[in-house]
Amino acid sequence: MNIALICAGDHGMETLNYLNDIQHAKKNIFKKIYIVDKNLKKSKLFKKINKNIILINSIKKIPKNSEIKANITAGDPIIRENAYIQLKKKGIDLFTIIHPTSYVAKTALIKKGAIIGPKSVIAPFSVIEDNVLINSAAIVGHHSKIGKNSVLSPNAFTGGHAKVGKCAFLGASSCIMPNTRMGNYSKLSACSVLYKNINNYYLVHGNPAKGKRMYIGSKK
């Protein structure tokens, strides 16, 4: 299979390392790896990780090939959403990356394009929608649902039956308590704890987390 990683930032480099771990375990499953970003300043660093990558500066330049699948590595939900839309228009399907050190329950549902980072936990009966980034050591509790294009930063936690909307962002070591809902396009800052439901487009901070409505992204 040929693959394309969209966004050549710091997390893109981490993701490329994940793929090296997976490829080593499964014995060379990727033929070509395209790195796609309009700004390729870190291209030398990517080639130090994997000498066989091919650098291109636009999703439009990904070759038309039925064997190519993509994964979006950006840590910003809005960038993830925009890239997801572009890939759909081009007819490129997403593939999921699950690091071998993570735990994913057999009853969990992981949809297309997710990244499940090292030492993260996806508990039983949870649902991870399309194009979600679950960063290192993050925990998704049982029966929780994470909406598409959302990002859980390192050590973020959602309790059982929590619901996270689409394009939401959980900062490092933040926590959503059980049976709590976080709205679409909302942000929970690092180390904050959310005890009460919040609506769409909210930025919240603290323990207990409090905040205000904001206006970001496209309201869809």
KOLKE-947841 format. One record per residue: x, y, z of N, C-alpha, C in turn; residue number from 1. Coordinates in steps of 0.05 Angstrom, whole numbers, plus 32768, in hexadecimal, padded with zeros to 4 digits. Example, Ala and Ser with C-alpha at 12.3 -4.5 7.8 and 13.67 -1.06 7.14 Angstrom:
! residues 2
   n.px   n.py   n.pz   ca.px   ca.py   ca.pz   c.px   c.py   c.pz     i
   8108   7F8E   809C    80F6    7FA6    809C   8108   7FBE   809C     1
   8101   7FD3   808E    8111    7FEB    808F   8102   8001   809D     2
This chain:
! residues 220
   n.px   n.py   n.pz   ca.px   ca.py   ca.pz   c.px   c.py   c.pz     i
   8011   7FE8   8000    8000    8000    8000   8011   8019   8000     1
   800A   802D   7FF0    8017    8047    7FF1   8007   8059   8003     2
   8015   806A   8013    8006    807B    8025   8010   8098   8023     3
   7FFF   80AA   802D    8005    80C7    802E   7FFF   80D1   804A     4
   8013   80DF   8056    800F    80EC    8070   800B   8109   806A     5
   7FF5   8114   8073    7FEE    8130    806E   7FF6   8141   8086     6
   8006   8155   8082    8011    8168    8095   802C   815F   80A0     7
   8040   816E   809A    805C    8166    80A1   8066   8175   80B9     8
   8055   8176   80CE    805E    8183    80E7   806A   816F   80FA     9
   806C   8178   8114    8079    8167    8128   806A   814D   812C    10
   804F   814E   812C    8041    8135    8130   8042   8124   8117    11
   8046   8130   8100    804B    8120    80E8   8064   810F   80EB    12
   8079   811B   80F7    8092    810B    80FB   808D   80F5   810F    13
   807D   80FA   8124    8076    80E5    8137   8067   80CE   8129    14
   8054   80D6   8118    8044    80C2    810A   8055   80B1   80F7    15
   8068   80BE   80EA    807A    80AF    80D9   808A   809A   80E9    16
   8092   80A1   8101    809F    808E    8113   808C   8077   811A    17
   8072   807E   811F    805F    8068    8124   805E   8054   810D    18
   805E   8060   80F5    805C    804E    80DD   8075   803D   80DB    19
   808C   8048   80E2    80A5    8038    80E2   80A2   8020   80F5    20
   8096   8026   810D    8092    8010    8120   807F   7FFB   8115    21
   8069   8004   8108    8056    7FF1    80FD   8062   7FE1   80E5    22
   8071   7FF0   80D4    807D    7FE3    80BD   8091   7FCE   80C5    23
   80A0   7FD4   80DB    80B4    7FC1    80E5   80A6   7FA8   80EF    24
   808F   7FAC   80FD    8080    7F95    8108   8073   7F84   80F2    25
   806B   7F91   80DD    805C    7F83    80C8   806C   7F7E   80AE    26
   8086   7F85   80AF    8098    7F7F    8099   8091   7F8E   807F    27
   8097   7FA8   807F    8095    7FB8    8066   807A   7FB7   8058    28
   8066   7FC2   8065    804B    7FC1    8059   8046   7FDA   8048    29
   8057   7FEF   804A    8053    8007    803B   8068   8009   8024    30
   805E   800D   800C    8070    8010    7FF5   807C   802C   7FF2    31
   806B   8040   7FF2    8074    805C    7FF0   8065   806C   8006    32
   8074   807F   8011    8068    8091    8025   806C   80AE   801C    33
   8055   80BB   8016    8056    80D7    800D   8051   80E8   8026    34
   8062   80FD   8029    805E    8111    803E   8053   812B   8030    35
   803B   8134   8039    802D    8149    802A   802A   8162   803D    36
   8037   8178   8035    8034    8190    8044   803E   81A8   8033    37
   8030   81BE   8034    8038    81D6    8024   8052   81E1   802E    38
   805A   81DC   8047    8073    81E5    8052   8084   81CD   805A    39
   8099   81C8   804A    80A9    81B0    804E   80C4   81B6   805A    40
   80C4   81C9   806E    80DD    81D1    807B   80EA   81BA   808A    41
   80DA   81A8   8093    80E5    8192    80A4   80EA   8179   8093    42
   80EC   817C   8079    80EE    8164    8068   8107   8154   806E    43
   811D   8161   8076    8136    8152    807C   8132   8141   8095    44
   8122   814A   80A8    811D    813A    80C0   810C   8122   80B9    45
   80F9   8125   80A7    80E8    810E    809F   80F9   80F9   8091    46
   810C   8102   8080    811D    80EF    8072   8131   80E0   8084    47
   8136   80EC   809B    8147    80DE    80AF   8138   80C7   80BC    48
   811D   80CA   80BD    810C    80B5    80C9   8108   809F   80B5    49
   8103   80A7   809C    80FE    8093    8086   8108   809E   806C    50
   811C   8091   8061    8129    809A    8048   8118   8097   802F    51
   8103   8087   8031    80F3    8081    8019   80DB   8093   8016    52
   80D8   80A8   8026    80C1    80BA    8023   80C3   80CB   800A    53
   80AC   80D4   8000    80AA    80E6    7FE9   809C   8100   7FF3    54
   80A8   8117   7FEF    809E    8130    7FF9   808E   813F   7FE3    55
   8076   8146   7FE9    8065    8157    7FD7   8057   816C   7FE8    56
   8050   8183   7FDB    8046    819A    7FEA   8028   819F   7FE8    57
   8019   818B   7FDD    7FFC    818F    7FDA   7FEE   8175   7FD8    58
   7FD6   8174   7FE4    7FC5    815C    7FE1   7FBE   8157   7FC4    59
   7FBC   816D   7FB4    7FB5    816B    7F98   7FCB   815B   7F88    60
   7FE3   815B   7F93    7FFA    814E    7F85   7FFD   8130   7F8D    61
   7FEC   8126   7F9E    7FED    810A    7FA4   7FE5   80FA   7F8B    62
   7FF6   80E7   7F82    7FEF    80D8    7F6A   7FD4   80CA   7F6B    63
   7FC7   80CA   7F54    7FAD    80BC    7F53   7FB3   809E   7F51    64
   7FAF   8090   7F67    7FB6    8074    7F69   7FA4   8067   7F7D    65
   7F96   8052   7F75    7F83    8045    7F86   7F90   8038   7F9F    66
   7FAA   8035   7F9E    7FB8    8029    7FB5   7FBF   803D   7FCA    67
   7FBD   8057   7FC5    7FC5    806B    7FD8   7FAF   8071   7FEC    68
   7FB7   8071   8006    7FA5    8079    801B   7FB3   808E   802C    69
   7FA4   809F   8039    7FB0    80B6    8048   7FA9   80B5   8065    70
   7FBA   80C3   8074    7FB5    80C8    8091   7FBD   80E5   8097    71
   7FAC   80F3   80A6    7FB1    810F    80AC   7FBE   8111   80C8    72
   7FD6   811C   80C9    7FE6    811B    80E2   7FE4   8135   80F3    73
   7FD6   8149   80EA    7FD5    8163    80F7   7FC8   8161   8113    74
   7FD2   8171   8126    7FC7    8172    8140   7FB1   8187   8144    75
   7FAA   8195   812F    7F95    81AA    8130   7F7C   819F   8122    76
   7F65   819D   8131    7F4D    8192    8125   7F43   81A0   810C    77
   7F47   81BA   810A    7F3D    81C8    80F2   7F4E   81C1   80DA    78
   7F69   81BE   80DE    7F7A    81B5    80C8   7F73   8199   80C0    79
   7F6D   8188   80D3    7F65    816C    80CE   7F4B   816C   80BD    80
   7F38   817C   80C5    7F1E    817D    80B6   7F22   8186   809A    81
   7F32   819C   8095    7F36    81A6    807A   7F44   8192   8068    82
   7F59   8185   8073    7F67    8171    8064   7F55   8159   805D    83
   7F44   8152   8070    7F31    813C    806C   7F1E   8142   8055    84
   7F15   815B   8054    7F03    8163    803E   7F11   8162   8023    85
   7F2A   816B   8022    7F3A    816B    8009   7F3F   814E   8000    86
   7F45   813C   8012    7F4A    8121    800A   7F31   8113   8000    87
   7F1A   8119   800C    7F01    810E    8002   7EFB   8118   7FE6    88
   7F00   8131   7FE0    7EFC    813C    7FC5   7F0D   812E   7FB1    89
   7F25   8127   7FB9    7F38    811A    7FA7   7F33   80FC   7FA5    90
   7F21   80F2   7FB6    7F1B    80D5    7FB5   7F2F   80C4   7FC3    91
   7F3F   80CF   7FD6    7F53    80BF    7FE4   7F48   80B6   7FFF    92
   7F49   809D   8004    7F3F    8092    801C   7F53   8094   8033    93
   7F49   8093   804C    7F5B    8095    8063   7F62   8079   806E    94
   7F79   8077   807B    7F80    805E    8089   7F86   8065   80A6    95
   7F84   8052   80B7    7F87    8056    80D4   7FA2   804C   80DD    96
   7FAE   805B   80F0    7FC8    8053    80FB   7FC4   804D   8119    97
   7FCA   8035   8121    7FC8    802D    813D   7FE3   8023   8146    98
   7FF0   8032   8159    800A    802A    8162   8009   8010   8171    99
   801D   7FFF   816D    801C    7FE4    817A   801C   7FE4   8198   100
   8025   7FFA   81A5    8025    7FFB    81C2   800A   8005   81CE   101
   7FF7   800D   81BD    7FDD    8016    81C7   7FCC   7FFE   81CE   102
   7FB6   8004   81DD    7FA2    7FEF    81E3   7F88   7FF8   81D7   103
   7F7D   7FE7   81C6    7F63    7FEC    81BA   7F51   7FD4   81BF   104
   7F3B   7FD9   81CE    7F29    7FC3    81D5   7F1C   7FB8   81BB   105
   7F16   7F9E   81BC    7F0A    7F91    81A4   7EEF   7F9C   819E   106
   7EE1   7FA6   81B2    7EC6    7FB1    81AD   7EC6   7FCF   81A6   107
   7EDD   7FDB   81A6    7EDF    7FF7    819D   7EDC   7FF9   817F   108
   7ED2   8010   8176    7ECF    8015    8159   7EE1   802B   8151   109
   7EF5   8025   8140    7F08    8039    8137   7F03   803E   8119   110
   7EFA   8055   8112    7EF4    805B    80F6   7F0C   8064   80E6   111
   7F08   806C   80CD    7F1E    8072    80BB   7F2E   808B   80C2   112
   7F49   8089   80BE    7F5A    80A0    80C1   7F63   80A7   80DD   113
   7F5C   8096   80F1    7F64    809C    810C   7F82   8097   8110   114
   7F8E   80A5   8123    7FA9    809F    812D   7FA6   8098   814A   115
   7FAE   8080   8152    7FAE    8077    816D   7FCB   8075   8176   116
   7FD4   8089   8187    7FF0    808B    818E   7FFA   8077   81A2   117
   8014   8078   81A7    8020    8064    81BA   8014   8066   81D6   118
   8010   804F   81E2    8007    804C    81FE   7FEC   8059   8203   119
   7FDC   805E   81EE    7FC1    8068    81F2   7FAE   8050   81F7   120
   7F96   8057   8202    7F83    8042    8208   7F68   8049   81FC   121
   7F5D   8037   81ED    7F42    803A    81E2   7F31   8024   81EF   122
   7F20   802C   8201    7F12    801A    8213   7EFA   800D   8204   123
   7EEE   7FF8   8210    7ED8    7FE9    8204   7EC0   7FFB   81FC   124
   7EB5   7FF5   81E5    7E9C    8001    81DA   7E9F   801F   81D5   125
   7EB7   8029   81D4    7EBB    8045    81CC   7EBB   8047   81AD   126
   7EB6   805F   81A3    7EB5    8064    8187   7EC7   807B   8180   127
   7EDA   8076   816D    7EEC    808B    8163   7EE4   8090   8146   128
   7ED9   80A8   8141    7ED0    80AF    8126   7EE7   80B4   8113   129
   7EE0   80BA   80FA    7EF5    80BE    80E5   7F08   80D5   80ED   130
   7F22   80D0   80E6    7F36    80E5    80E6   7F3B   80F1   8102   131
   7F3B   80E0   8116    7F40    80E8    8132   7F5D   80E2   8139   132
   7F69   80F5   8148    7F84    80F1    8152   7F83   80EC   8170   133
   7F8B   80D4   8178    7F8E    80CC    8195   7FAC   80CB   819B   134
   7FB6   80E0   81A8    7FD3    80E2    81AC   7FDD   80CF   81C2   135
   7FF7   80D0   81C6    8004    80BD    81D8   7FF8   80BD   81F4   136
   7FF3   80A5   81FE    7FE9    80A0    821A   7FCE   80AC   8220   137
   7FBF   80B5   820B    7FA4    80BE    8210   7F91   80A6   8215   138
   7F7B   80AB   8224    7F69    8095    822B   7F4D   809D   8223   139
   7F40   808C   8214    7F23    808F    820D   7F14   807B   821C   140
   7F03   8084   822E    7EF4    8072    8240   7EDF   8062   8232   141
   7ED5   804D   8240    7EC1    803B    8235   7EA8   804A   822D   142
   7E9C   8042   8217    7E84    804E    820C   7E86   806C   8204   143
   7E9F   8076   8203    7EA3    8092    81FB   7EA2   8094   81DC   144
   7E9C   80AC   81D3    7E9C    80B1    81B6   7EAC   80CA   81B0   145
   7EBF   80C8   819D    7ED0    80DE    8195   7EC8   80E6   8178   146
   7EBF   80FE   8174    7EB5    8107    815A   7ECC   810B   8146   147
   7EC4   810A   812C    7ED8    810B    8117   7EE9   8125   8118   148
   7F02   8122   810F    7F16    8137    810D   7F1F   8141   8129   149
   7F17   8135   813E    7F1F    813F    8159   7F3B   8135   8161   150
   7F46   8143   8175    7F61    813D    817E   7F61   813A   819D   151
   7F6D   8124   81A6    7F73    8120    81C3   7F91   8122   81C6   152
   7F9B   8136   81D5    7FB7    813A    81D9   7FC2   8125   81EC   153
   7FDD   8123   81EF    7FE9    810F    8201   7FDD   8110   821D   154
   7FD7   80F8   8227    7FCC    80F4    8243   7FB0   80FF   8247   155
   7FA2   8107   8232    7F86    8110    8235   7F75   80F7   823C   156
   7F5E   80FD   8249    7F4E    80E7    8253   7F30   80EE   8250   157
   7F21   80DA   8246    7F03    80DD    8246   7EF8   80C6   8257   158
   7EE7   80CD   826A    7EDB    80B8    827B   7EC5   80A9   826B   159
   7EBB   8094   8278    7EA7    8083    826B   7E8E   8093   8263   160
   7E84   808C   824B    7E6C    8098    823F   7E6F   80B6   8239   161
   7E87   80C0   8238    7E8C    80DC    8230   7E88   80DE   8212   162
   7E80   80F6   8209    7E7C    80FC    81EC   7E8B   8115   81E4   163
   7E9C   8112   81D0    7EAC    8128    81C6   7EA3   812E   81AA   164
   7E9B   8146   81A4    7E91    814D    8189   7EA6   814E   8174   165
   7E9F   8154   815C    7EB2    8155    8146   7EC4   816E   8148   166
   7EDC   816B   813E    7EF0    8181    813E   7EF5   818D   8159   167
   7EF3   817D   816E    7EF9    8186    8189   7F16   8181   8190   168
   7F20   818F   81A4    7F3C    818D    81AC   7F3E   818A   81CA   169
   7F4C   8175   81D3    7F52    8171    81EF   7F6F   8175   81F4   170
   7F77   8188   8205    7F93    818E    820A   7FA0   8178   821A   171
   7FBB   817A   821C    7FCA    8166    822B   7FC1   8163   8248   172
   7FBE   814A   8250    7FB6    8143    826C   7F9B   814F   8274   173
   7F8A   8156   8260    7F6F    815F    8267   7F5D   8147   826C   174
   7F45   814C   8277    7F34    8136    827F   7F16   813E   827B   175
   7F07   812C   826F    7EEA    812E    826D   7EDE   8119   827F   176
   7ECE   8121   8292    7EC3    810E    82A6   7EAE   80FD   8299   177
   7EA8   80E6   82A5    7E94    80D3    8299   7E79   80E1   8294   178
   7E6C   80D8   827F    7E51    80E1    8277   7E50   80FF   8271   179
   7E66   810B   8269    7E68    8127    8262   7E6B   812B   8244   180
   7E5F   8140   8239    7E60    8145    821D   7E6F   815F   8217   181
   7E80   815D   8202    7E90    8174    81F9   7E87   817A   81DC   182
   7E7F   8193   81D6    7E73    8199    81BD   7E87   819A   81A5   183
   7E7B   819C   818D    7E8B    819F    8175   7E9D   81B8   8176   184
   7EB5   81B6   816B    7EC8    81CD    8168   7ECF   81D9   8183   185
   7ECC   81CB   8199    7ED3    81D6    81B3   7EEF   81CD   81BB   186
   7EFA   81DC   81CE    7F16    81D6    81D8   7F16   81D5   81F6   187
   7F24   81C1   8200    7F29    81BE    821D   7F47   81C1   8221   188
   7F50   81D5   8230    7F6C    81DB    8232   7F7B   81C6   8243   189
   7F96   81C7   8241    7FA6    81B3    824F   7FA1   81B3   826D   190
   7FA0   819B   8278    7F9D    8196    8295   7F82   819E   82A0   191
   7F6F   81A5   828F    7F54    81AD    8298   7F43   8194   829B   192
   7F2E   8197   82AC    7F1B    8181    82B2   7EFF   818B   82AC   193
   7EF1   817D   829A    7ED6    8185    8292   7EC2   8173   82A1   194
   7EB1   8180   82B2    7E9D    8172    82C1   7E81   8175   82B6   195
   7E7C   818B   82A6    7E62    8190    829C   7E62   8192   827E   196
   7E4B   818C   8271    7E49    818D    8254   7E4F   81A9   824A   197
   7E5D   81AB   8233    7E61    81C5    8226   7E57   81C3   8209   198
   7E4D   81D9   81FF    7E42    81DB    81E4   7E58   81DE   81CF   199
   7E4F   81E1   81B6    7E62    81E5    81A0   7E71   81FF   81A3   200
   7E8A   81FF   8199    7E9A    8218    8197   7EA1   8224   81B2   201
   7EA7   8213   81C6    7EAF    821E    81E0   7ECC   8218   81E5   202
   7ED9   822C   81F2    7EF4    8228    81FC   7EF3   8228   821B   203
   7EFC   8212   8227    7EF9    820F    8244   7F14   8208   8250   204
   7F17   8211   8269    7F31    820E    8277   7F2D   820D   8295   205
   7F3E   81FD   82A3    7F3E    81FC    82C0   7F32   81E3   82CB   206
   7F31   81E1   82E6    7F26    81CB    82F4   7F15   81D5   830C   207
   7EFB   81D6   8308    7EEB    81CD    82F1   7EEE   81E0   82D9   208
   7EEC   81D5   82C1    7EF0    81E4    82A9   7ED9   81F8   82A5   209
   7EE0   8211   829F    7ECC    8225    8298   7ED7   8235   8280   210
   7EC5   8241   8271    7ECE    8250    825A   7EB9   8260   824C   211
   7EBD   8265   8233    7EAB    8275    8223   7EA9   826C   8207   212
   7E94   8275   81F9    7E90    826E    81DD   7EA4   827C   81CC   213
   7EAE   826D   81B7    7EC1    8279    81A4   7EB7   8272   8188   214
   7EC4   827E   8174    7EBB    827A    8159   7ED4   8273   8148   215
   7ED5   8259   8142    7EEC    824F    8132   7EE1   823D   811C   216
   7EF1   823A   8107    7EEB    8226    80F3   7ED1   822D   80E4   217
   7EC8   821A   80D4    7EAF    821D    80C5   7E99   820E   80D4   218
   7E83   821B   80D8    7E6D    820E    80E7   7E5D   81FC   80D4   219
   7E61   81E1   80D8    7E55    81CE    80C6   7E43   81BB   80D6   220
